[in-house]
């Protein structure tokens, strides 16, 4: 890829990069020319993704890399970002790490609530902060793309999922706040808000035909999104093509939010 969508010479970090949207984003960014650091709790699965990415051969200074990282743990985040920064100052961060725990709100344990908040919201903040510090210190600017959800912009969806919906809504506003705060440093902060995406993340829903019928019925395009379609939106927001775009959340939702 070239022109406005080129990421040639850019170091990119993708969290939750071992599968789903994260793996698709890692591949799309690499195809655009980025060197990608694939971060995930499971380093072996992250390495399996990194090893398949186009670009420099494994072992070379510009090769993509895989690192273990628990985004909910500050020390783990700082260590991973420091290791990436030894190679190059990150120019792109894509936050795809996320979890969902489905309980009725009246039965949702505090421990489950806290776990979802720690990963989806606090984790996104911790690594955004760690990367932004390096962008600011180097004076390079860059782009941060969060993965929100249609659940962060609407109360609709398949219930119950209160902690997930709450964190994604908070992530939308955190995107705005960080975009305004870091604009002077040349750091753009945006988010994508996918609908239901055909990934292992929604396997429990994929196994329920009646639930899938409901999802298709409330989606004007009558289908799921594919991870590559979300990755394409992430590339746009990460690339120079979106050079005047910051503080926004881009739905990739098949028309869900237009209703």
C-alpha positions in Angstrom: 0.0 0.0 0.0 1.2 3.5 -0.6 0.2 7.2 -0.3 -2.0 8.4 2.4 -2.5 4.9 3.8 1.2 4.0 4.0 2.7 3.2 7.4 6.2 2.6 6.0 8.8 3.0 8.7 6.2 3.0 11.5 6.4 0.9 14.7 2.9 -0.1 15.6 1.7 -1.9 18.8 -1.5 -4.0 18.7 -2.9 -5.3 22.0 -5.1 -8.4 22.0 -3.2 -9.3 18.8 -3.3 -13.0 19.0 -6.8 -13.5 17.5 -9.9 -11.8 16.1 -9.8 -8.1 15.4 -6.4 -7.7 16.9 -4.8 -10.3 14.6 -6.6 -8.8 11.6 -5.4 -5.3 12.6 -1.8 -6.6 13.0 -1.9 -8.0 9.5 -3.5 -5.0 7.9 -1.0 -2.6 9.5 1.9 -4.8 8.4 0.6 -4.9 4.9 0.6 -1.1 5.0 4.3 -1.1 5.8 4.4 -1.0 9.6 6.6 -3.1 11.9 4.1 -4.6 14.3 4.6 -5.5 18.0 1.8 -8.1 18.7 0.9 -8.0 22.4 -1.2 -10.5 24.1 -1.6 -12.5 27.4 -0.6 -15.6 25.4 2.8 -14.9 23.9 2.9 -18.1 21.9 -0.3 -17.3 20.1 0.9 -13.7 19.6 4.1 -15.1 18.1 2.2 -17.3 15.7 0.5 -14.2 14.4 3.7 -12.1 14.2 5.5 -14.9 12.4 3.0 -14.7 9.5 3.1 -11.0 9.0 4.5 -9.5 5.8 7.6 -7.4 6.0 11.1 -7.9 7.2 12.2 -11.5 7.8 12.2 -12.9 11.4 15.2 -11.9 13.3 16.0 -8.7 11.4 15.9 -5.3 13.2 12.7 -4.4 11.3 10.8 -7.7 11.8 7.5 -7.8 13.6 7.7 -9.1 17.2 5.5 -10.7 19.8 5.4 -9.9 23.5 3.4 -11.1 26.5 1.4 -8.3 28.1 -1.4 -8.1 30.6 -2.9 -4.7 29.8 -4.6 -4.6 33.2 -1.3 -4.8 35.0 0.7 -1.5 35.0 4.1 -3.2 35.4 3.4 -5.6 32.5 2.3 -2.7 30.3 5.3 -0.6 31.1 7.7 -3.5 30.5 6.2 -4.4 27.1 6.1 -0.8 25.8 9.7 -0.2 27.0 10.8 -3.3 25.1 9.1 -2.1 21.9 10.6 1.4 22.4 14.1 -0.2 22.5 13.5 -0.9 18.8 11.7 2.3 17.8 9.3 4.9 19.3 5.8 3.6 18.6 4.0 5.7 16.0 0.7 3.7 16.2 -1.1 2.0 19.0 -4.2 -0.1 18.4 -6.0 -1.4 21.6 -7.9 -4.6 20.8 -7.6 -6.4 24.2 -11.0 -6.9 25.7 -13.2 -9.3 27.6 -16.9 -9.7 28.3 -18.6 -11.5 31.2 -22.4 -11.9 30.7 -24.5 -11.9 33.8 -27.8 -10.3 34.6 -27.0 -6.9 36.2 -28.7 -8.0 39.5 -26.5 -11.1 39.6 -23.2 -9.6 38.3 -20.5 -10.2 40.9 -18.3 -7.3 41.8 -15.2 -9.4 40.9 -16.5 -9.8 37.4 -17.4 -6.1 37.1 -13.9 -5.2 38.2 -12.2 -7.6 35.8 -14.0 -6.2 32.8 -13.3 -2.7 33.9 -9.6 -3.5 34.5 -9.1 -5.0 31.0 -11.4 -3.0 28.8 -11.1 0.5 30.3 -8.1 0.7 32.7 -6.0 -1.5 30.3 -6.7 0.8 27.4 -5.7 3.8 29.5 -2.5 2.3 30.9 -1.1 1.4 27.5 -2.3 4.6 25.8 -0.5 6.5 28.6 2.7 4.5 28.3 2.8 5.0 24.5 1.8 8.7 24.6 4.6 9.4 27.1 7.2 8.1 24.6 5.6 9.9 21.6 5.6 13.2 23.6 9.2 12.7 24.8 10.4 12.0 21.3 8.3 14.8 19.8 7.1 12.4 17.1 3.3 12.5 17.6 1.4 9.5 16.4 -2.0 7.8 16.3 -3.9 5.8 18.9 -7.0 3.7 18.0 -9.2 2.3 20.6 -11.7 -0.6 20.0 -15.0 0.5 21.4 -18.3 -1.0 20.3 -21.8 -0.2 19.2 -22.6 -1.0 22.8 -20.7 2.1 23.8 -23.0 4.3 21.7 -26.3 2.5 22.2 -28.2 0.7 25.0 -29.2 -1.9 22.5 -27.7 -5.3 21.8 -28.0 -8.8 23.2 -28.5 -8.8 26.9 -27.1 -9.2 29.5 -23.8 -7.5 29.2 -23.8 -4.5 31.6 -20.1 -4.3 32.4 -19.0 -4.6 28.8 -21.5 -2.0 27.6 -20.4 0.4 30.4 -16.7 0.1 29.7 -17.2 0.6 26.0 -19.3 3.8 26.7 -16.5 5.1 28.9 -13.9 4.2 26.3 -15.8 6.4 23.8 -15.5 9.4 26.1 -11.9 8.6 27.1 -11.1 8.8 23.4 -12.5 12.3 23.3 -10.6 13.4 26.4 -7.3 12.0 25.4 -7.7 13.5 21.9 -8.1 17.0 23.3 -5.4 16.6 25.9 -2.7 15.2 23.5 -3.6 17.1 20.3 -0.9 19.7 21.0 1.7 16.9 20.9 0.5 15.7 17.5 -1.1 12.6 18.9 -4.5 11.7 17.3 -6.8 9.5 19.4 -9.8 7.8 17.8 -11.9 4.7 18.1 -13.8 2.1 16.1 -17.1 0.9 17.2 -17.8 -2.5 15.7 -21.0 -4.4 15.6 -20.9 -8.2 16.2 -17.8 -9.5 14.4 -17.2 -13.1 13.3 -14.4 -13.9 15.8 -13.9 -16.3 18.7 -15.0 -13.5 21.0 -18.6 -14.1 20.1 -18.4 -17.9 19.8 -21.1 -18.4 22.5 -23.5 -16.3 20.4 -22.5 -18.0 17.1 -23.6 -21.3 18.6 -27.2 -20.0 19.3 -29.2 -19.7 16.1 -32.0 -17.8 17.7 -29.6 -15.1 19.0 -28.0 -14.9 15.5 -31.4 -14.3 14.0 -31.9 -11.5 16.4 -28.6 -9.9 15.6 -29.3 -10.1 11.8 -32.8 -8.6 12.3 -31.4 -5.5 14.1 -28.6 -5.0 11.6 -29.7 -3.3 8.3 -27.0 -5.1 6.3 -28.2 -8.4 7.8 -24.9 -10.0 8.5 -21.9 -10.0 10.9 -18.8 -7.9 10.3 -15.6 -9.6 9.3 -12.5 -8.8 11.3 -10.8 -7.5 8.2 -13.5 -4.9 7.7 -12.9 -3.5 11.2 -9.1 -3.7 10.6 -9.6 -1.6 7.4 -11.3 1.1 9.5 -8.5 0.9 12.0 -5.9 1.4 9.2 -7.7 4.5 8.0 -7.7 6.1 11.5 -4.1 5.1 12.1 -2.8 6.4 8.8 -2.0 9.8 7.3 -5.3 9.6 5.5 -7.0 10.5 8.8 -4.5 13.3 9.6 -7.3 15.8 10.5 -9.4 13.2 12.4 -9.1 13.0 16.2 -11.5 12.5 19.1 -14.0 10.5 17.0 -15.5 7.0 17.1 -16.1 5.4 13.7 -18.9 2.8 13.7 -18.3 -0.3 11.7 -21.8 -1.6 12.3 -23.7 -2.5 9.1 -26.1 0.4 9.8 -27.0 -0.5 13.4 -26.6 3.0 14.8 -28.4 4.7 11.9 -31.8 3.4 13.1 
